[in-house]
Amino acid sequence: MGRKRTKKVRLFLRQGELKFPVFGYIVHFVETNDFDLALQHLKLRSRGPREVTEAMTWLSKRGDEAYIFIDRKRQPIGTIVHECWHVVNEILTFRGLDLKDEENVAYHLDFLVTHAMKFYRKEK
């Protein structure tokens, strides 16, 4: 009987964190080469099948944290902004704030995108 060969997989994972001071909400920025392995490594439960190309957002059911996963090789600015919108929408909705208050939405989206762009090295 032969030995079963296992394939070694090298996970690239770079992580940062941002705390929204007003809401106590934590956003984790993750740059990775493998979304499934990164989820396992971070001990986050997958929420069903996903066909990921460039990014994904994982939202806590408790409403107090989120993870933005971006592919380490493909980081279009539009994709980063798209994932940030999911997080801002979750924060404001969970806190019962009106998404029609454009200034409030714009302020929080700007705050998150600014920090995400710095983490993903799109801005100094």
C-alpha positions in Angstrom: 0.0 0.0 0.0 1.4 3.3 -1.0 1.6 6.5 1.0 -1.0 9.1 0.4 0.6 12.3 -0.8 -0.6 15.5 0.6 -0.3 18.8 -1.1 1.2 21.6 1.0 -0.6 24.8 0.6 1.1 28.0 1.4 -1.3 30.6 2.8 -0.5 34.3 2.4 -2.4 36.3 4.9 -1.8 39.9 5.9 -4.3 41.5 8.4 -5.1 44.9 9.7 -7.8 46.3 11.9 -9.9 49.5 12.3 -12.2 50.3 15.1 -15.1 52.7 14.4 -14.9 54.9 17.5 -18.6 55.9 17.6 -20.1 52.4 17.1 -17.4 50.2 18.7 -17.5 48.2 15.5 -14.3 46.5 14.3 -13.4 46.0 10.7 -10.6 43.6 9.8 -8.8 44.1 6.5 -7.4 40.8 5.1 -5.2 40.4 2.1 -4.8 36.8 1.1 -4.2 34.3 -1.7 -6.9 31.8 -0.6 -10.2 32.9 0.9 -11.2 29.4 2.1 -7.9 28.8 3.9 -8.0 32.4 5.4 -11.5 31.8 6.7 -10.4 28.5 8.3 -7.2 30.1 9.7 -9.2 33.0 11.3 -11.8 30.5 12.6 -14.7 32.1 10.7 -17.6 30.1 9.7 -18.3 30.1 6.0 -21.8 31.2 5.1 -22.5 28.9 2.2 -20.9 28.5 -1.2 -19.2 31.4 -2.8 -17.6 32.1 -6.1 -15.0 34.6 -5.2 -12.8 36.3 -7.8 -11.4 39.4 -6.1 -13.0 40.0 -2.8 -15.6 39.1 -0.1 -17.0 40.5 3.1 -17.7 38.4 6.2 -20.2 40.0 8.6 -20.6 39.0 12.3 -24.1 38.0 13.3 -23.5 39.9 16.5 -23.2 43.1 14.5 -19.9 44.2 16.0 -17.3 43.2 13.5 -16.6 42.5 9.8 -13.8 41.1 7.7 -13.0 42.5 4.2 -11.1 39.9 2.2 -9.2 41.1 -0.9 -7.2 38.9 -3.3 -3.5 39.8 -2.9 -3.0 40.0 -6.6 -6.1 41.7 -7.7 -7.1 44.8 -5.7 -9.1 47.2 -8.0 -10.1 50.3 -6.1 -13.7 49.8 -7.1 -13.7 46.4 -5.5 -12.4 47.8 -2.2 -15.0 50.5 -2.2 -17.7 47.9 -3.0 -16.7 45.8 0.0 -16.5 48.9 2.2 -20.1 49.7 1.3 -21.3 46.3 2.5 -19.7 47.0 5.9 -21.0 50.5 6.2 -24.5 49.3 5.2 -24.3 46.6 7.9 -23.1 49.0 10.6 -25.7 51.6 10.0 -28.6 49.1 9.5 -27.6 47.1 12.6 -27.6 50.3 14.6 -31.0 51.3 13.3 -29.8 54.4 11.4 -31.5 55.7 8.3 -29.6 54.9 5.1 -31.4 57.8 3.5 -29.3 60.2 5.6 -26.8 60.6 2.8 -24.3 62.7 4.8 -24.1 60.1 7.5 -23.6 57.3 5.0 -21.0 59.3 3.0 -19.0 60.2 6.1 -18.8 56.6 7.3 -18.0 55.2 3.8 -15.3 57.8 3.4 -13.8 57.0 6.8 -13.7 53.2 6.0 -12.5 53.6 2.4 -9.7 55.9 3.5 -8.4 53.3 6.0 -8.9 50.4 3.6 -7.0 52.1 0.8 -4.0 52.7 3.1 -4.1 49.1 4.2 -4.3 47.7 0.7 -1.5 50.1 -0.3 -3.6 52.2 -2.7 -2.9 55.4 -0.9 -0.3 56.8 1.5 
